[in-house]
Amino acid sequence: MAQGVAQTVRQVVTNPAQEAASWSAVWLPILMMYSPVQVVCTVFSLSFMLLPASFAAAMWVGGLALYYAVTLPGAPEHTGQHRANMLAALR
């Protein structure tokens, strides 16, 4: 076990760029997928812990209403409607 740890440390010290690339290839997709959810949940929780509940609720309802009003029209992320322009041109 000690030899395995020593070998890993030796690899990291001798070639840090390759080890960083190896680490990022494994962990970066996981961090990119889960970090936004963690940030939103943290901000949501902190807003209700630090602000009065009625103000925090009004802030979230108003903010989300504004967000969806701006992004909803024609956005497939919200509507689920995808338009294939290439297929529509074939009609």
Secondary structure, 3 states (H helix, E strand, C coil): CHHHHHHHHHHHHHCHHHHHHHHHHHHHHHHHHHHHHHHHHHHHHHHHHHCCHHHHHHHHHHHHHHHHHHHCCCCHHHHCCCCCHHHHHCC
